[in-house]
């Protein structure tokens, strides 16, 4: 073989060798790219972006910041990384992942070291998970120890490092981590163990919390203080080793005691009812479901008045207010500031707990509390026809098969609207509803936020198929307290999301329903109802207007199923119901509406000791005061005599004993065949002069007349003019 051929052959072999090397490199690059792409793509499949939305605790807070309710899957308050002190961040990095800022999700140096130590020990003695891997495991993977799970962990960690900055990963980690005792996240842990905000944590406190990351239950400073101190000191040493604290700072922190100030949140029992009501309002009015609240991290700032809530809770504990055939009589109470719409108190039941029926939102038949809303308010709006002293029939009568009976089965023939309200007569209310029309009445009920589907006259007496809730009834009564405007009741003042952005602010709005004069007339009549009518039970020295109501038990004759009081003071509107959750022969009230009336007055009396209530209602300038009713007197001591007059030769003078009320009109009648003749009348006086009286035997008598109701009273005895002694 010639030299040239040998050279060519050598060159050919060399070329083949380089091709093999080149192809091998290309293959390795392709394999690497495919593998890397697989890791990235696989990591993307594992990572669920929704999981970055960490569950956070929703709180119910008073306006001054007191937390009265919490709702969560995981008890967590979120913190921004900027709010977490640098020494606290360094503590976690030092003990959990000191090369956190150098690796790309997986620290292969730590992996090799861990594998080497595991081989030497012939068992798993050291972990090598980075902070990123721990976050991935907690957010996206199970905690089973398999190669498949570990592979997924690596894939997701690499992907996470490519898509999120280190600061965001660290922030998620510190907010996600579990610290024992049901506490999640660094901010919640700071508050739980030390009763302080996360930004106020010291080096020693931050190191203690960092030490819990490995085994929160095993290193619990509450259960195992010595182990917690040793673990804290290990963290401090690690911090010194990586240079984030000095040796002097390490030694100073090691000397510090645990100094725990555990903040175990245990709300007072009287907050439970209100918090539950708030949750229901959030769902109904703001479309925040229970599930959303449990994970959303909202702050619900509410309108509760702590004094009212506590007083009502304590009064509901007194068995004497709850008469029943068994011990489990229930009740519900709501109160609001009728000027602002703020619901200041809610009692959902006696010994109420979360998960119970909140009876403040349960519908019941309202009984006679419905009369002012469904009948008398709408009727008085027809001012040309009806007014408080207008007379309406008080008779037992049937309307297409429906008969309304007075509770005492007593009927006066006619009664004023004023007295019909005060003494809660049923027959006049039904007659009046029939006169004004059910359709018209329901228009007003709709304006009062009480739409009813019923079509019968039983509406007048609160006989509703679905009933109303105490909260709804309370709101409707604001229309009388607020010059004819119904004020929307709201428990929630503000809602803030997890980013502290306000997403709702209550709008204090009122809608006109009745004329101011109608509202004021109703206030005066309902105030008298409390003083001397059906709501006179109990004692309360300040201003109160209201109406009672009760419903008959359907299975036990003569017993009560529901008992109510609804009313208002110059500041607050309220409604209180009592009865049983179940309706059967074994469960019935042994007392009527006097009991809720007494309970309301007891609540107000106790509240008045802490928050003085108004003595009287202030009459609006644009309305006229409602005259007090006139009590027609029995005319006594009637005398008649002749006298000489200046203009006529003979005069007759009639005198009598009447009333001290100078509004009473006295009509003087002269008897004659057929219809007696009315010869005149006087107002507020007790004598009358008959002009041109002749010498005859004519008889005269006096009849008192009420100009408000336009009715006459009983006539006096008849007298004949005679010469005086």
Secondary structure by P-SEA (a helix, b strand, c coil): ccaaaaaaaaaaaaaaaaaaaaaaaaaaaaaaaaaaaaaaaaaaaaccccccccbbbbbbbcccccccccccccbbbbbccccccaaaaaaaaaaccccccccccccaaaaaaaaaaaaaacccccccccaaaaaaaaccccccccaaaaaaaaaaaaaaaacccaaaaaaaaaaccccccccccaaaaaaaccccccccccaaaaaaaaaaccccccccccccaaaaaaaaaaaaaaaaaaccccaaaaaaaaacccccccccccccccaaaaaaaaaaaaaacccccaaaaaccbbbbbccccaaaaaaaaaaaacccccccccccccbbbbbccccccccccccccccccccccccccccccccccccccccccccccccccccccbbbbbcccccccbbbbcccccccccccaaaaaaacccaaaaaaaaaacaaaaaaaaaaacccccccccccccccccccccaaaaaaaacccccccbbbbbbcccccccccccccbbbbbbbbbcccaaaaaaaaaaaaaaaaccccccccccccccccccccccccccccccccccccccccccbbbbbbbccccccccccccaaaaaaaaaaaaaaaaacbbbbcbbbbcccccccccccccccccccccbbbbbccccbbbbbbbbbbccccbbbbbbbbcccccccccccccccccccccccccbbbbbbbbbbccccccccccbbbbbbbcc
